Structure formats: C-alpha cells, structure tokens
Amino acid sequence: MDLILYEAQRQGRISFYMTNAGEEAYIGSAAALEPEDEIFGQYREAGTLLYRGFTLDQFMNQCYSNDMDLGKGRQMPVHYGSKALHFQTISSPLATQLPQASGAAYAIKRSGKKNCVMCYFGEGAASEGDFHAALNIAATTSCPVIFFCRNNGFAISTPANEQYKGDGIASRGVGYGMHTIRVDGNDVWAVYKATQEARKIAVEKHKPVLIEAMTYRVGHHSTSDDSSAYRSKKEVEDWKRHDNPMVRMRKWLESKGWWDEARENAHKATQRTAVLKSFAAAEKRKKPAVSEMFNDVYDKLTPNLIEQKKELEELIKKYPAHYDTSNYAKEN
Amino acid sequence: MTVRDALNSALEEEMTADEKVYLLGEEVGQYNGAYKVSKGLLDKFGPKRVIDTPITESGFCGLAVGSAFAGLKPVCEFMTWNFAMQAIDQIVNSAAKTHYMSGGNVDCPITFRGPNGAAAGVAAQHSQCFAAWYGSVPGLKVVSPWNSEDAKGLLKAAIRDPNPVVVLENELMYGISFPMSEAALSKDFVLEIGKAKIEKEGTDVTIVAHSRSVGFALEAAQLLEKEGICSAEVINLRSIRPLDTETIIKSVKKTNRLVTVEGGWPQYGVGSEICAQIMESEAFDHLDAPVVRVTGADVPTPYAQNLEAFAFPDTEVIARVVKRTLNKKIGA
C-alpha cells in the first residue's frame, strides 16, 4: 500500500503521502489492544488501522478525497479517522493529541469501562510543550493512557541527537512519575509484550505508561522530503540490511516452519493486486458534493452559512460554464 | 443577583442535570475559583466533577478537548482569557476544526470560559479582549454576556450546545448585581446563542455594544436623553459569533445612524466587522452618516490607573461620539 500510494503521489495522482517504512513492528502494539481502546495517532501509524480492519478501499478513498471518504474530503492524505474502529481522526499540529489522549482516558476512567487510550507520537513531537503538559496531567489526574513514542531517529531532517540532549524520551517519563519502558521498536514481539503489560497497568491501576520504541525511519519524512539531502543512502541501506523489522519477522516465521519463499511471493502478489484494485476504484470516484463544504462547521448550519450556500447554488445555476461540477458527486 | 452568582447557578444547574458536564481549571476546586465563580461546586459534586489542574493551559485544555471527543461535556476555565493563548492551538486547531475535518464524525461539546478584556490595575498581559480573535473562527460559537441574565442564560446555552463555545466573561462585572426575572431564575432558562437584545429602544441612533460596554452605552443613552439631544437605541450583542446582523440592520433602518462600542482594540475588531457587514447590507442605503466605532485604545493596556482609564471607552466618550455623529449629514 505504501509503495503504490507513494508512487501515486509522485505521478501527481494524490497530493501527499507518508510511508511507514522501517517501523512496521509498531503493529505489535495494536495487536495488544482491545478493539474499544481509543487510538490517538500522529500520522505514521496506518498499520494500526489496517490491523483493526480499515479496508484498502477506505484508505484509498481518504487519500483520493473522494465521495466515499469517511472524512468527506476535508483533510490531506493519510489523515485517516474511524469512529467505528476507535481511531481518532489524525490532526496535523504535532503533539496536540497527547493531552487530548489524557482527556479521553479520563473520560474512559469516568465511564467505568475497562479500556485505555493508546497515544502515538514521534521523538520530535516529544519536544512540544503539549508532550510535557500531557504527561504531567495524565500522571496527576491518573489517566489510563499509554504514551507510545516511535523514536525513529529523525524529525524530517533533524536527527535525534539534535532533538534532545537527555537520555531519549524514556528518561522524561521517570521525571513525571510514570512507569516507563524502552523497547527494541523493530522487534514486533517486544513491542507486543511491552504494550500488553502497559495496558494492564493503565486499565487496572489507572496509571499512565510511557513506552519508547527505538526504530529507524527508512523512508523519507513524506513525499515533500528527499532525505538524501541530510543522510547518506548507505546509512539507509545499512539499516535495511541489518535491522529490518519485516525481515526479522519473516525469518522468525520461517524458523518455525510457518512461512517460506513461495508463500511470501504469493502473498505479495495477492496483496498487490488487491491494493491496485482499490486504488483504481478510488481514483475513478467523484469528489464529495459541493454542498458538503458548508456542513459540519457546526452541528447545524448557521444563518450566515445558509445564506452563503444559497448564494453559491444560485451562482452555479446561473453560470454553469464557470462552475463545472461534473467531477463532484450529485447533491443528495 | 450578581453576575458571579448567575454563573455559579448556571454551572450548578447544568452539572446537576447532566453528569457528563464537569469543570476543570486552575484553582476551581479547593480554592473555590480564582474569582469565586465556582464556589461550592467541589463540595457539592466532588473531585471527579470539579478538577484542580496543574499549571498547564495547553495540558488541561488539551485534556478537556480530548475528553469532549470521547463524550464528556467539559467546562474548561481559563483564569483569564489572556492565559488561554498558551492553549489557543487546542481551541482553534482542535476544538473548532475537528467536527469539520473529521467529516462530522468527531464531536466536541466543550465550553471554554473565563474573564476577558479590561480588569483593574493588572496591565497589558491581563487585560486583552479576545472577542475579535475567536469571533473570526468558523467552528466556534462565541458569546459575551453583560448582565446576570446574560451570564446565566448564555453559559447554560453554551454548556448544552453540542459545538465548542467560547464564553467571554468580564471580571469587573462579576460583583455587579442585576434584577433577575422569574423566568431567568428557572433551572431551564437558556438564551439563544446568535441573538442580540435591544436593551433600550430609541429612534435617532443605534448603539451596538457587548459585555461591559453595554452598561456604558446605556448610561450614555440616558445622559443624551436627559440633555434632550437624542433618543438612542442600545443593542446588547450577547453573541459575537454568530453575529445577529439582522437585529442591527433592522435598527439602523429605523434610526439611520450607527455607533459601535467595544473594549477591544480597533484594528480588525468587532466594530470593524459590524461596519463591513452593514456596508454590504441593505442598511447601507439607510445610513445618514458613516458608521463610527468606539474602541479601546490601540496600545497594550497601561498599568498606571489614569492611563488605564484612558485606554478603554466609557460613558463620556460614547456620548461625545454619538453627539458628533448626529451632527454629520450625507453630503454636508
């Protein structure tokens, strides 16, 4: 999915994309959660949605901002959201999701439900003021939230050793009085186990936990970035060769006799076909209806919005040559 | 009933009626509120419903927003709206925009409240008026109560509103007492957000004001009537967004002159918006003189008492400006 959508952006078919290359093992953390644990992500955790059952169609529709997009075409690609899968809509400003995760956890605690909140962020976002505010308030207010830091070595071009001078992100958790663990972020079982234990603490003791997963961002920050500007291709290749989460998982499966090259190739082929099928279908669909522009600013349209909507409808009717709506879905 | 007690009853009534409603902020609990607005609430509802937070506006505001995303109905108190600037990203980028950006899937039924604008002898960083800033944001509703009835009715409406609402109170009004009608004393008394009130009917000039300025406008109107100069109609905006332009237009068509009054800065202010909207409306053809704005001085609020008094409009200033506009004629 990442490969095809990245290429799609390069071909001008979607406007933007971000890959998960090199960090795939975080999916272990999704596996350790319950379906109703609320997830607040940053933007590089699409695998958690995949794990929970977000379909390829749903991913593609959001990236293409078409009329089937759950987000009604209002966000950049990869800003997924799913109420049904308890995945909070991705928000661009960094680290704002951290205090919100504390708040959602507070709400869960109030409700009595045996769930927690999972909050993902990168080591760069952890420099934001919101990170500190969120950890402190989660600790003082006893919120059942797991803060999961993907320390992947880079924040666009800023390497981790310029992002902080302390002992990573884990050392900060200790400062806020919280259970903290640092794990090999490329070992899917370590990530799974750590999350499992963290969840127990959060749900049973209503205490927040900080997990720092050490990994490496193999891909560029996004399609707007060319990382060869700040790191050597050799460095990336070395990481891909020596510590690749996908390869580690595959070798482990092969050692158990549960996987082999034939299965690998067949699986890749089926997946590729499925992705391409969804991709083609999403590309053909129309954009959301024009009237959707005015919806959801508030729960109901306010007088000024009703006026503006009417004005636009009249203009479109009067000057159809200037307002080509053939690419937009019909009004309901 | 004082404005303070009106706000207190609004909070108490709404917290009694709906257990999802809760209050958080600095000093709101044990201290009974920095300005005693939340007096008695911790005793009545307990620490789960009234939360004393650490000093972190971005933290507790973010927590509140996240809890609203998760289904609670927080009332987030800022000790003054000046301090909310440290949380403005959560208010604007998250609370205001998320319902829209999530395709209508995520709700944010949050109320932000606190004292706004002029205070007494606390200098620039405690005296700014934020009506214009928040009033410009689609996705937010913004109310600015003047008297006790406004305070109670608008705060209750804000808490019940499923959209994020900004409630701009005024510290200097907290201690002032106003008569309350029988209806206003009822526990289901709400005022419609987006509707202004004609506090005093008149025929020669319309004065539009919000918050503390309404009191000065009424005094100016009384003064002008006593001096036999004119009969002024005074409109209390009550809501900054949505703005009740319909009421203002209707009044201007009757009186043919308009003066706006606010405590905030002149550039890009509430008065500027009213001028623009009146010009763009049918009321333009009914004006016998240009619309005039009376605003706070274009300086950071001074500390010295005499200078502070010069920095905000009062009865004298309003009366003087009204007299001046009455002497203007189109083409003269």
Interface residues (C-beta under 8 A of the other chain):
Chain A: E38 F40 D69 L70 G71 K72 R74 Q75 H79 G81 S82 K83 Q88 T89 S91 S92 P93 T96 Q97 L98 P99 Q100 A101 S102 G103 A104 A105 Y106 A107 I108 R110 S111 G129 D130 H132 A133 A134 N136 I137 T140 T141 C143 N295 D296 V297 Y298 D299 T302 P303 N304
Chain B: K48 I51 T53 P54 T56 S58 G59 F60 C61 G62 L63 A64 V65 G66 S67 A68 F69 A70 G71 L72 P74 Q86 D89 Q90 N93 S94 T98 H99 Y100 M101 S102 G103 G104 N105 V106 D107 P138 G139 K141 P162 N163 G194 P242 L243 E246
